[in-house]
Amino acid sequence: LEPGDVLGVYIEGVLGDRTQLPPVRLVDASGLPPAMGYPVPVRENGTVSLPFVEPIRVQGLSLLEAEATVRKAYTVDKEIIKPGRERIIVTLLQ
């Protein structure tokens, strides 16, 4: 991941309501695979800004690594969500 990318992020109960499905973007002209989640841009400093946690550095990470980093921020670092009960998805929108 790098600055200028836009992630699709879904964090049940935090960035997305438990009673609604996350937004989904199907294949379009960009050639990217389907993605889901709310758009969150990667800032010029390589971080993303998400509710209730400090900015999270994602520059240079894969999507799986970024998802694990977001999960850790919410379950371990801030203990906002109980580990094992989290529903967190990170995909690439653009």
PLY file of the C-alpha trace (Angstrom):
ply
format ascii 1.0
element vertex 94
property float x
property float y
property float z
element edge 93
property int vertex1
property int vertex2
end_header
0.00 0.00 0.00
1.09 3.57 -0.63
-0.13 7.15 -0.27
-3.01 7.84 -2.63
-4.49 4.35 -2.35
-8.04 4.16 -1.07
-8.90 1.27 1.22
-12.33 -0.18 1.78
-12.60 -0.64 5.54
-15.39 -2.27 7.54
-15.19 -2.54 11.32
-18.49 -3.87 12.64
-19.95 -1.53 15.24
-17.30 1.14 14.63
-17.14 1.89 10.91
-20.35 0.26 9.81
-23.58 -0.61 11.58
-24.14 -4.17 12.82
-27.57 -4.23 11.18
-26.39 -3.28 7.67
-24.09 -4.94 5.19
-20.93 -3.04 4.26
-20.90 -1.20 0.93
-19.66 -3.34 -1.96
-17.93 -2.24 -5.16
-18.06 -4.77 -7.94
-15.54 -5.01 -10.77
-15.31 -1.80 -12.78
-13.08 -0.33 -15.48
-10.12 -0.05 -13.08
-9.57 -3.81 -13.26
-9.40 -4.12 -9.47
-11.16 -7.08 -7.87
-14.44 -6.57 -5.99
-14.03 -4.65 -2.75
-16.13 -3.87 0.30
-16.05 -1.33 3.08
-16.13 2.41 3.57
-13.55 4.45 1.63
-10.52 5.46 3.70
-7.63 7.15 1.88
-4.00 6.43 2.65
-2.61 9.85 3.54
0.63 11.37 2.25
2.41 10.21 5.42
1.36 6.58 4.77
-1.29 6.39 7.50
-5.04 5.93 7.61
-7.32 7.72 10.03
-10.00 5.56 11.68
-12.41 6.29 14.56
-11.22 5.94 18.18
-7.60 4.96 17.42
-4.39 6.80 16.58
-3.48 7.01 12.86
-2.38 3.60 11.61
0.67 3.27 9.35
-0.11 1.07 6.33
2.47 2.25 3.78
4.47 -0.71 2.49
2.04 -3.27 3.92
0.01 -5.84 2.00
-3.77 -5.84 2.44
-3.51 -8.81 4.82
-0.87 -7.01 6.88
-2.96 -3.82 6.93
-6.01 -5.77 8.09
-3.97 -7.41 10.87
-2.63 -4.00 11.93
-6.15 -2.51 12.06
-7.37 -5.57 14.00
-4.54 -5.17 16.53
-5.32 -1.46 16.96
-8.93 -2.24 17.90
-8.49 -5.47 19.88
-5.09 -5.21 21.59
-3.83 -1.62 21.57
-7.11 0.12 22.52
-9.25 -2.90 23.54
-12.30 -1.38 21.84
-13.43 -4.75 20.49
-13.01 -8.05 22.32
-10.50 -10.29 20.51
-12.25 -13.07 18.63
-15.46 -11.03 18.33
-14.19 -8.55 15.75
-15.44 -8.38 12.19
-12.86 -6.31 10.34
-12.36 -6.23 6.58
-9.74 -4.25 4.64
-9.85 -4.24 0.83
-8.43 -2.02 -1.93
-10.91 0.34 -3.59
-8.35 2.19 -5.73
0 1
1 2
2 3
3 4
4 5
5 6
6 7
7 8
8 9
9 10
10 11
11 12
12 13
13 14
14 15
15 16
16 17
17 18
18 19
19 20
20 21
21 22
22 23
23 24
24 25
25 26
26 27
27 28
28 29
29 30
30 31
31 32
32 33
33 34
34 35
35 36
36 37
37 38
38 39
39 40
40 41
41 42
42 43
43 44
44 45
45 46
46 47
47 48
48 49
49 50
50 51
51 52
52 53
53 54
54 55
55 56
56 57
57 58
58 59
59 60
60 61
61 62
62 63
63 64
64 65
65 66
66 67
67 68
68 69
69 70
70 71
71 72
72 73
73 74
74 75
75 76
76 77
77 78
78 79
79 80
80 81
81 82
82 83
83 84
84 85
85 86
86 87
87 88
88 89
89 90
90 91
91 92
92 93
